């Protein structure tokens, strides 16, 4: 049985710097999801042009959801590399 790892404890009201770090992680995840083929229309039953145009919105929403649920831990690393500390949060 695999025990899930809880997301790191983050302050209830994130600092603007931490929020930007979370945005950066979401952008990175969105690009990785695109490279993995998420949102690529199916050849057999694809949604056509509309599906292609809105696939990026789906990837962005999924990337933000991943970050909100704990993400990959990049938010904290980016926050600290930008000079953020827990004292400022």
MOPAC internal coordinates of N, CA, C and O (Angstrom, degrees):
PM7 1SCF
backbone

  N    0.0000 0     0.00 0     0.00 0    0    0    0
  C    1.4491 1     0.00 0     0.00 0    1    0    0
  C    1.5276 1   109.17 1     0.00 0    2    1    0
  O    1.2310 1   120.53 1   -46.59 1    3    2    1
  N    1.3062 1   116.59 1   133.41 1    3    2    1
  C    1.4575 1   122.06 1  -179.92 1    5    3    2
  C    1.5218 1   108.65 1   -97.24 1    6    5    3
  O    1.2310 1   120.88 1   -53.55 1    7    6    5
  N    1.3157 1   115.93 1   126.45 1    7    6    5
  C    1.4570 1   121.40 1   177.86 1    9    7    6
  C    1.5232 1   108.71 1   -91.37 1   10    9    7
  O    1.2310 1   119.92 1   -56.08 1   11   10    9
  N    1.3446 1   117.76 1   123.92 1   11   10    9
  C    1.4629 1   119.05 1   179.87 1   13   11   10
  C    1.5238 1   111.57 1   -66.57 1   14   13   11
  O    1.2310 1   121.17 1   -34.38 1   15   14   13
  N    1.3106 1   115.36 1   145.62 1   15   14   13
  C    1.4576 1   121.47 1   177.71 1   17   15   14
  C    1.5187 1   107.93 1   -87.90 1   18   17   15
  O    1.2310 1   119.54 1   -55.39 1   19   18   17
  N    1.3230 1   118.48 1   124.61 1   19   18   17
  C    1.4650 1   119.48 1  -179.56 1   21   19   18
  C    1.5228 1   110.40 1   -68.78 1   22   21   19
  O    1.2310 1   120.34 1   -31.71 1   23   22   21
  N    1.3276 1   116.95 1   148.29 1   23   22   21
  C    1.4617 1   119.25 1   177.38 1   25   23   22
  C    1.5190 1   110.51 1   -64.27 1   26   25   23
  O    1.2310 1   120.16 1   -25.74 1   27   26   25
  N    1.3233 1   117.30 1   154.26 1   27   26   25
  C    1.4604 1   119.47 1   179.09 1   29   27   26
  C    1.5236 1   110.44 1   -63.30 1   30   29   27
  O    1.2310 1   121.12 1   -30.85 1   31   30   29
  N    1.3260 1   115.47 1   149.15 1   31   30   29
  C    1.4616 1   119.61 1   178.19 1   33   31   30
  C    1.5246 1   109.11 1   -70.98 1   34   33   31
  O    1.2310 1   121.05 1   -58.48 1   35   34   33
  N    1.3119 1   115.60 1   121.52 1   35   34   33
  C    1.4544 1   121.23 1   177.69 1   37   35   34
  C    1.5167 1   108.32 1  -116.87 1   38   37   35
  O    1.2310 1   120.02 1   -29.40 1   39   38   37
  N    1.3175 1   117.57 1   150.60 1   39   38   37
  C    1.4589 1   120.24 1   179.29 1   41   39   38
  C    1.5283 1   111.35 1   -61.39 1   42   41   39
  O    1.2310 1   120.74 1   -27.75 1   43   42   41
  N    1.3369 1   116.19 1   152.25 1   43   42   41
  C    1.4598 1   120.73 1  -179.67 1   45   43   42
  C    1.5261 1   111.92 1   -62.83 1   46   45   43
  O    1.2310 1   120.16 1   139.39 1   47   46   45
  N    1.3034 1   117.31 1   -40.61 1   47   46   45
  C    1.4591 1   121.60 1   175.74 1   49   47   46
  C    1.5229 1   108.42 1  -112.32 1   50   49   47
  O    1.2310 1   120.70 1   -77.45 1   51   50   49
  N    1.3310 1   116.28 1   102.55 1   51   50   49
  C    1.4571 1   118.48 1  -177.07 1   53   51   50
  C    1.5310 1   111.56 1   -68.76 1   54   53   51
  O    1.2310 1   121.63 1   -30.48 1   55   54   53
  N    1.3055 1   114.49 1   149.52 1   55   54   53
  C    1.4577 1   119.32 1   175.87 1   57   55   54
  C    1.5251 1   108.14 1   -70.51 1   58   57   55
  O    1.2310 1   119.90 1   -20.76 1   59   58   57
  N    1.3207 1   117.80 1   159.24 1   59   58   57
  C    1.4697 1   120.23 1   177.51 1   61   59   58
  C    1.5313 1   111.78 1   -57.26 1   62   61   59
  O    1.2310 1   120.33 1   144.76 1   63   62   61
  N    1.3331 1   116.98 1   -35.24 1   63   62   61
  C    1.4563 1   120.55 1  -179.99 1   65   63   62
  C    1.5282 1   110.93 1   -67.83 1   66   65   63
  O    1.2310 1   120.09 1   138.72 1   67   66   65
  N    1.3295 1   117.42 1   -41.28 1   67   66   65
  C    1.4610 1   121.20 1   177.86 1   69   67   66
  C    1.5295 1   110.27 1   -66.50 1   70   69   67
  O    1.2310 1   120.27 1   142.89 1   71   70   69
  N    1.3293 1   117.09 1   -37.11 1   71   70   69
  C    1.4710 1   120.93 1   178.04 1   73   71   70
  C    1.5263 1   110.61 1   -63.25 1   74   73   71
  O    1.2310 1   120.24 1   139.61 1   75   74   73
  N    1.3343 1   117.15 1   -40.39 1   75   74   73
  C    1.4683 1   120.64 1   177.66 1   77   75   74
  C    1.5271 1   110.56 1   -66.53 1   78   77   75
  O    1.2310 1   120.51 1   142.25 1   79   78   77
  N    1.3258 1   116.62 1   -37.75 1   79   78   77
  C    1.4640 1   120.47 1   177.86 1   81   79   78
  C    1.5273 1   109.77 1   -63.57 1   82   81   79
  O    1.2310 1   120.01 1   141.11 1   83   82   81
  N    1.3335 1   117.58 1   -38.89 1   83   82   81
  C    1.4655 1   121.43 1   177.69 1   85   83   82
  C    1.5293 1   110.59 1   -66.48 1   86   85   83
  O    1.2310 1   120.37 1   141.61 1   87   86   85
  N    1.3281 1   116.90 1   -38.39 1   87   86   85
  C    1.4680 1   120.60 1   176.33 1   89   87   86
  C    1.5256 1   110.70 1   -62.47 1   90   89   87
  O    1.2310 1   120.77 1   139.79 1   91   90   89
  N    1.3248 1   116.14 1   -40.21 1   91   90   89
  C    1.4639 1   120.09 1   179.08 1   93   91   90
  C    1.5273 1   111.13 1   -65.10 1   94   93   91
  O    1.2310 1   120.36 1   139.15 1   95   94   93
  N    1.3392 1   116.92 1   -40.85 1   95   94   93
  C    1.4654 1   119.64 1   177.93 1   97   95   94
  C    1.5264 1   110.04 1   -64.87 1   98   97   95
  O    1.2310 1   119.91 1   139.71 1   99   98   97
  N    1.3287 1   117.77 1   -40.29 1   99   98   97
  C    1.4671 1   121.01 1   178.88 1  101   99   98
  C    1.5273 1   110.89 1   -63.82 1  102  101   99
  O    1.2310 1   120.10 1   139.92 1  103  102  101
  N    1.3278 1   117.42 1   -40.08 1  103  102  101
  C    1.4631 1   120.67 1   178.17 1  105  103  102
  C    1.5271 1   110.57 1   -64.34 1  106  105  103
  O    1.2310 1   120.68 1   138.28 1  107  106  105
  N    1.3300 1   116.30 1   -41.72 1  107  106  105
  C    1.4620 1   120.56 1   177.67 1  109  107  106
  C    1.5275 1   110.46 1   -62.07 1  110  109  107
  O    1.2310 1   120.59 1   132.91 1  111  110  109
  N    1.3385 1   116.48 1   -47.09 1  111  110  109
  C    1.4587 1   120.16 1  -179.72 1  113  111  110
  C    1.5255 1   111.65 1   -63.07 1  114  113  111
  O    1.2310 1   120.11 1   142.22 1  115  114  113
  N    1.3206 1   117.40 1   -37.78 1  115  114  113
  C    1.4588 1   120.90 1   177.89 1  117  115  114
  C    1.5263 1   110.90 1   -60.73 1  118  117  115
  O    1.2310 1   120.87 1   136.63 1  119  118  117
  N    1.3206 1   115.95 1   -43.37 1  119  118  117
  C    1.4718 1   119.90 1   177.83 1  121  119  118
  C    1.5268 1   111.34 1   -65.33 1  122  121  119
  O    1.2310 1   120.33 1   141.20 1  123  122  121
  N    1.3254 1   116.98 1   -38.80 1  123  122  121
  C    1.4664 1   120.51 1   179.11 1  125  123  122
  C    1.5313 1   111.00 1   -67.90 1  126  125  123
  O    1.2310 1   120.49 1   142.07 1  127  126  125
  N    1.3329 1   116.68 1   -37.93 1  127  126  125
  C    1.4594 1   120.07 1   176.80 1  129  127  126
  C    1.5226 1   110.88 1   -65.14 1  130  129  127
  O    1.2310 1   120.64 1   142.77 1  131  130  129
  N    1.3289 1   116.38 1   -37.23 1  131  130  129
  C    1.4641 1   120.08 1   177.43 1  133  131  130
  C    1.5284 1   110.17 1   -66.03 1  134  133  131
  O    1.2310 1   120.43 1   137.06 1  135  134  133
  N    1.3261 1   116.78 1   -42.94 1  135  134  133
  C    1.4631 1   120.33 1   179.47 1  137  135  134
  C    1.5267 1   111.16 1   -65.16 1  138  137  135
  O    1.2310 1   120.56 1   150.73 1  139  138  137
  N    1.3314 1   116.53 1   -29.27 1  139  138  137
  C    1.4599 1   120.89 1   178.87 1  141  139  138
  C    1.5299 1   111.98 1   -78.60 1  142  141  139
  O    1.2310 1   120.65 1   171.13 1  143  142  141
  N    1.3243 1   116.35 1    -8.87 1  143  142  141
  C    1.4606 1   120.15 1   176.73 1  145  143  142
  C    1.5107 1   114.97 1    97.33 1  146  145  143
  O    1.2310 1   119.57 1  -172.40 1  147  146  145
  N    1.3277 1   118.42 1     7.60 1  147  146  145
  C    1.4605 1   120.64 1   177.90 1  149  147  146
  C    1.5252 1   109.07 1   -66.69 1  150  149  147
  O    1.2310 1   120.50 1   -49.93 1  151  150  149
  N    1.3027 1   116.66 1   130.07 1  151  150  149
  C    1.4543 1   121.35 1   179.38 1  153  151  150
  C    1.5116 1   113.46 1    90.25 1  154  153  151
  O    1.2310 1   120.10 1   179.70 1  155  154  153
  N    1.3417 1   117.42 1    -0.30 1  155  154  153
  C    1.4586 1   120.23 1   176.21 1  157  155  154
  C    1.5224 1   108.04 1   -72.79 1  158  157  155
  O    1.2310 1   119.86 1   -54.60 1  159  158  157
  N    1.3352 1   117.87 1   125.40 1  159  158  157
  C    1.4573 1   119.42 1  -176.72 1  161  159  158
  C    1.5267 1   111.91 1   -63.24 1  162  161  159
  O    1.2310 1   121.60 1   -35.60 1  163  162  161
  N    1.3173 1   114.55 1   144.40 1  163  162  161
  C    1.4545 1   121.29 1   176.78 1  165  163  162
  C    1.5276 1   109.02 1   -70.29 1  166  165  163
  O    1.2310 1   120.64 1   -37.72 1  167  166  165
  N    1.2970 1   116.39 1   142.28 1  167  166  165
  C    1.4708 1   119.66 1  -179.99 1  169  167  166
  C    1.5277 1   110.95 1   -72.07 1  170  169  167
  O    1.2310 1   120.07 1   146.18 1  171  170  169
  N    1.3347 1   117.47 1   -33.82 1  171  170  169
  C    1.4573 1   121.15 1  -175.36 1  173  171  170
  C    1.5231 1   113.24 1   -81.29 1  174  173  171
  O    1.2310 1   120.33 1   128.53 1  175  174  173
  N    1.3133 1   116.97 1   -51.47 1  175  174  173
  C    1.4596 1   120.96 1  -174.90 1  177  175  174
  C    1.5196 1   111.23 1  -127.39 1  178  177  175
  O    1.2310 1   119.70 1  -134.44 1  179  178  177
  N    1.3072 1   118.17 1    45.56 1  179  178  177
  C    1.4517 1   122.02 1  -178.71 1  181  179  178
  C    1.5072 1   111.73 1   -71.63 1  182  181  179
  O    1.2310 1   121.44 1   -18.61 1  183  182  181
  N    1.3332 1   114.86 1   161.39 1  183  182  181
  C    1.4539 1   120.72 1  -178.73 1  185  183  182
  C    1.5119 1   113.59 1   -88.52 1  186  185  183
  O    1.2310 1   120.37 1  -172.38 1  187  186  185
  N    1.3135 1   116.90 1     7.62 1  187  186  185
  C    1.4541 1   120.03 1   176.63 1  189  187  186
  C    1.5136 1   112.96 1    76.60 1  190  189  187
  O    1.2310 1   121.46 1    28.37 1  191  190  189
  N    1.3194 1   114.82 1  -151.63 1  191  190  189
  C    1.4564 1   121.98 1  -175.68 1  193  191  190
  C    1.5242 1   111.96 1   -62.91 1  194  193  191
  O    1.2310 1   120.01 1   141.60 1  195  194  193
  N    1.3089 1   117.58 1   -38.40 1  195  194  193
  C    1.4622 1   121.34 1  -179.68 1  197  195  194
  C    1.5157 1   111.86 1   -61.13 1  198  197  195
  O    1.2310 1   120.82 1   138.12 1  199  198  197
  N    1.3176 1   116.04 1   -41.88 1  199  198  197
  C    1.4627 1   119.73 1   179.31 1  201  199  198
  C    1.5214 1   110.61 1   -64.23 1  202  201  199
  O    1.2310 1   120.34 1   137.92 1  203  202  201
  N    1.3095 1   116.96 1   -42.08 1  203  202  201
  C    1.4674 1   121.00 1   179.30 1  205  203  202
  C    1.5213 1   111.08 1   -62.86 1  206  205  203
  O    1.2310 1   120.19 1   140.16 1  207  206  205
  N    1.3275 1   117.24 1   -39.84 1  207  206  205
  C    1.4596 1   121.03 1  -176.77 1  209  207  206
  C    1.5286 1   112.52 1   -70.90 1  210  209  207
  O    1.2310 1   119.66 1   147.83 1  211  210  209
  N    1.3225 1   118.26 1   -32.17 1  211  210  209
  C    1.4527 1   121.17 1  -175.04 1  213  211  210
  C    1.5217 1   113.72 1  -101.21 1  214  213  211
  O    1.2310 1   119.85 1   179.89 1  215  214  213
  N    1.3273 1   117.89 1    -0.11 1  215  214  213
  C    1.4667 1   121.13 1  -179.94 1  217  215  214
  C    1.5262 1   110.97 1   -62.56 1  218  217  215
  O    1.2310 1   119.63 1   146.13 1  219  218  217
  N    1.3253 1   118.31 1   -33.87 1  219  218  217
  C    1.4616 1   120.65 1  -179.47 1  221  219  218
  C    1.5344 1   111.18 1   -66.33 1  222  221  219
  O    1.2310 1   120.24 1   145.18 1  223  222  221
  N    1.3348 1   117.15 1   -34.82 1  223  222  221
  C    1.4652 1   120.43 1   177.67 1  225  223  222
  C    1.5242 1   110.62 1   -65.70 1  226  225  223
  O    1.2310 1   120.80 1   140.45 1  227  226  225
  N    1.3208 1   116.08 1   -39.55 1  227  226  225
  C    1.4587 1   120.77 1   178.15 1  229  227  226
  C    1.5263 1   110.29 1   -64.07 1  230  229  227
  O    1.2310 1   120.22 1   134.41 1  231  230  229
  N    1.3294 1   117.19 1   -45.59 1  231  230  229
  C    1.4668 1   120.66 1   178.86 1  233  231  230
  C    1.5141 1   111.55 1   -61.46 1  234  233  231
  O    1.2310 1   119.96 1   136.79 1  235  234  233
  N    1.3366 1   117.68 1   -43.21 1  235  234  233
  C    1.4654 1   121.09 1   179.32 1  237  235  234
  C    1.5298 1   110.85 1   -62.43 1  238  237  235
  O    1.2310 1   120.06 1   136.66 1  239  238  237
  N    1.3307 1   117.50 1   -43.34 1  239  238  237
  C    1.4624 1   120.89 1   179.87 1  241  239  238
  C    1.5183 1   110.89 1   -64.87 1  242  241  239
  O    1.2310 1   120.23 1   139.78 1  243  242  241
  N    1.3172 1   117.17 1   -40.22 1  243  242  241
  C    1.4585 1   119.87 1   179.28 1  245  243  242
  C    1.5216 1   110.87 1   -69.24 1  246  245  243
  O    1.2310 1   120.16 1   141.98 1  247  246  245
  N    1.3117 1   117.30 1   -38.02 1  247  246  245
  C    1.4680 1   120.61 1   177.91 1  249  247  246
  C    1.5278 1   110.59 1   -64.08 1  250  249  247
  O    1.2310 1   119.87 1   137.59 1  251  250  249
  N    1.3285 1   117.85 1   -42.41 1  251  250  249
  C    1.4684 1   121.07 1   177.84 1  253  251  250
  C    1.5204 1   110.93 1   -63.95 1  254  253  251
  O    1.2310 1   120.20 1   141.65 1  255  254  253
  N    1.3311 1   117.23 1   -38.35 1  255  254  253
  C    1.4682 1   120.97 1   178.22 1  257  255  254
  C    1.5270 1   110.78 1   -65.09 1  258  257  255
  O    1.2310 1   120.64 1   141.73 1  259  258  257
  N    1.3146 1   116.38 1   -38.27 1  259  258  257
  C    1.4679 1   120.33 1   178.09 1  261  259  258
  C    1.5228 1   109.82 1   -63.81 1  262  261  259
  O    1.2310 1   120.30 1   135.61 1  263  262  261
  N    1.3289 1   117.02 1   -44.39 1  263  262  261
  C    1.4699 1   121.46 1   179.72 1  265  263  262
  C    1.5246 1   110.25 1   -63.19 1  266  265  263
  O    1.2310 1   119.89 1   136.44 1  267  266  265
  N    1.3300 1   117.81 1   -43.56 1  267  266  265
  C    1.4633 1   121.24 1  -179.00 1  269  267  266
  C    1.5241 1   112.11 1   -64.57 1  270  269  267
  O    1.2310 1   120.37 1   153.01 1  271  270  269
  N    1.3328 1   116.89 1   -26.99 1  271  270  269
  C    1.4608 1   119.29 1  -179.56 1  273  271  270
  C    1.5209 1   112.56 1   -92.53 1  274  273  271
  O    1.2310 1   120.16 1  -167.85 1  275  274  273
  N    1.3183 1   117.30 1    12.15 1  275  274  273
  C    1.4612 1   120.86 1   176.27 1  277  275  274
  C    1.5102 1   113.56 1   122.80 1  278  277  275
  O    1.2310 1   120.51 1   155.10 1  279  278  277
  N    1.3153 1   116.63 1   -24.90 1  279  278  277
  C    1.4527 1   121.12 1   176.26 1  281  279  278
  C    1.5118 1   114.66 1    57.93 1  282  281  279
  O    1.2310 1   121.52 1    25.54 1  283  282  281
  N    1.3113 1   114.69 1  -154.46 1  283  282  281
  C    1.4556 1   122.32 1  -179.71 1  285  283  282
  C    1.5219 1   112.38 1   -98.17 1  286  285  283
  O    1.2310 1   120.76 1   177.22 1  287  286  285
  N    1.3190 1   116.16 1    -2.78 1  287  286  285
  C    1.4560 1   120.13 1  -177.08 1  289  287  286
  C    1.5148 1   112.75 1    93.41 1  290  289  287
  O    1.2310 1   120.66 1  -176.37 1  291  290  289
  N    1.3230 1   116.34 1     3.63 1  291  290  289
  C    1.4586 1   119.42 1  -179.37 1  293  291  290
  C    1.5227 1   112.30 1   -71.36 1  294  293  291
  O    1.2310 1   120.21 1   149.99 1  295  294  293
  N    1.3173 1   117.21 1   -30.01 1  295  294  293
  C    1.4725 1   119.61 1  -178.64 1  297  295  294
  C    1.5197 1   110.47 1   -57.45 1  298  297  295
  O    1.2310 1   120.83 1   132.09 1  299  298  297
  N    1.3199 1   116.02 1   -47.91 1  299  298  297
  C    1.4653 1   119.46 1  -178.35 1  301  299  298
  C    1.5251 1   111.10 1   -65.91 1  302  301  299
  O    1.2310 1   120.31 1   138.49 1  303  302  301
  N    1.3302 1   117.01 1   -41.51 1  303  302  301
  C    1.4709 1   120.47 1   179.07 1  305  303  302
  C    1.5222 1   110.88 1   -63.96 1  306  305  303
  O    1.2310 1   120.36 1   137.09 1  307  306  305
  N    1.3243 1   116.92 1   -42.91 1  307  306  305
  C    1.4668 1   120.43 1   178.41 1  309  307  306
  C    1.5285 1   110.69 1   -66.12 1  310  309  307
  O    1.2310 1   120.68 1   138.01 1  311  310  309
  N    1.3227 1   116.30 1   -41.99 1  311  310  309
  C    1.4603 1   121.15 1   179.49 1  313  311  310
  C    1.5276 1   110.74 1   -57.80 1  314  313  311
  O    1.2310 1   120.80 1   132.59 1  315  314  313
  N    1.3198 1   116.07 1   -47.41 1  315  314  313
  C    1.4709 1   120.03 1  -178.95 1  317  315  314
  C    1.5304 1   111.48 1   -69.15 1  318  317  315
  O    1.2310 1   120.18 1   144.49 1  319  318  317
  N    1.3347 1   117.27 1   -35.51 1  319  318  317
  C    1.4695 1   118.86 1  -179.85 1  321  319  318
  C    1.5244 1   111.63 1   -71.01 1  322  321  319
  O    1.2310 1   120.35 1   157.28 1  323  322  321
  N    1.3459 1   116.94 1   -22.72 1  323  322  321
  C    1.4612 1   120.63 1   177.09 1  325  323  322
  C    1.5319 1   111.54 1   -86.68 1  326  325  323
  O    1.2310 1   120.78 1  -174.14 1  327  326  325
  N    1.3359 1   116.12 1     5.86 1  327  326  325
  C    1.4517 1   119.81 1   176.29 1  329  327  326
  C    1.5105 1   114.15 1    95.57 1  330  329  327
  O    1.2310 1   119.98 1  -171.09 1  331  330  329
  N    1.3144 1   117.64 1     8.91 1  331  330  329
  C    1.4540 1   120.66 1   179.73 1  333  331  330
  C    1.5289 1   111.15 1   -78.71 1  334  333  331
  O    1.2310 1   121.50 1   -31.98 1  335  334  333
  N    1.3126 1   114.73 1   148.02 1  335  334  333
  C    1.4560 1   120.99 1   175.19 1  337  335  334
  C    1.5159 1   108.06 1  -131.78 1  338  337  335
  O    1.2310 1   120.59 1   -19.47 1  339  338  337
  N    1.3187 1   116.47 1   160.53 1  339  338  337
  C    1.4625 1   120.07 1   177.99 1  341  339  338
  C    1.5267 1   111.36 1   -65.57 1  342  341  339
  O    1.2310 1   120.07 1   154.85 1  343  342  341
  N    1.3203 1   117.47 1   -25.15 1  343  342  341
  C    1.4601 1   121.36 1   179.51 1  345  343  342
  C    1.5323 1   111.08 1   -66.58 1  346  345  343
  O    1.2310 1   120.63 1   148.52 1  347  346  345
  N    1.3560 1   116.40 1   -31.48 1  347  346  345
  C    1.4580 1   120.55 1  -177.55 1  349  347  346
  C    1.5234 1   111.88 1   -81.83 1  350  349  347
  O    1.2310 1   120.31 1   165.12 1  351  350  349
  N    1.3466 1   117.02 1   -14.88 1  351  350  349
  C    1.4669 1   119.74 1  -174.96 1  353  351  350
  C    1.5008 1   112.82 1   -78.17 1  354  353  351
  O    1.2310 1   120.10 1   180.00 1  355  354  353

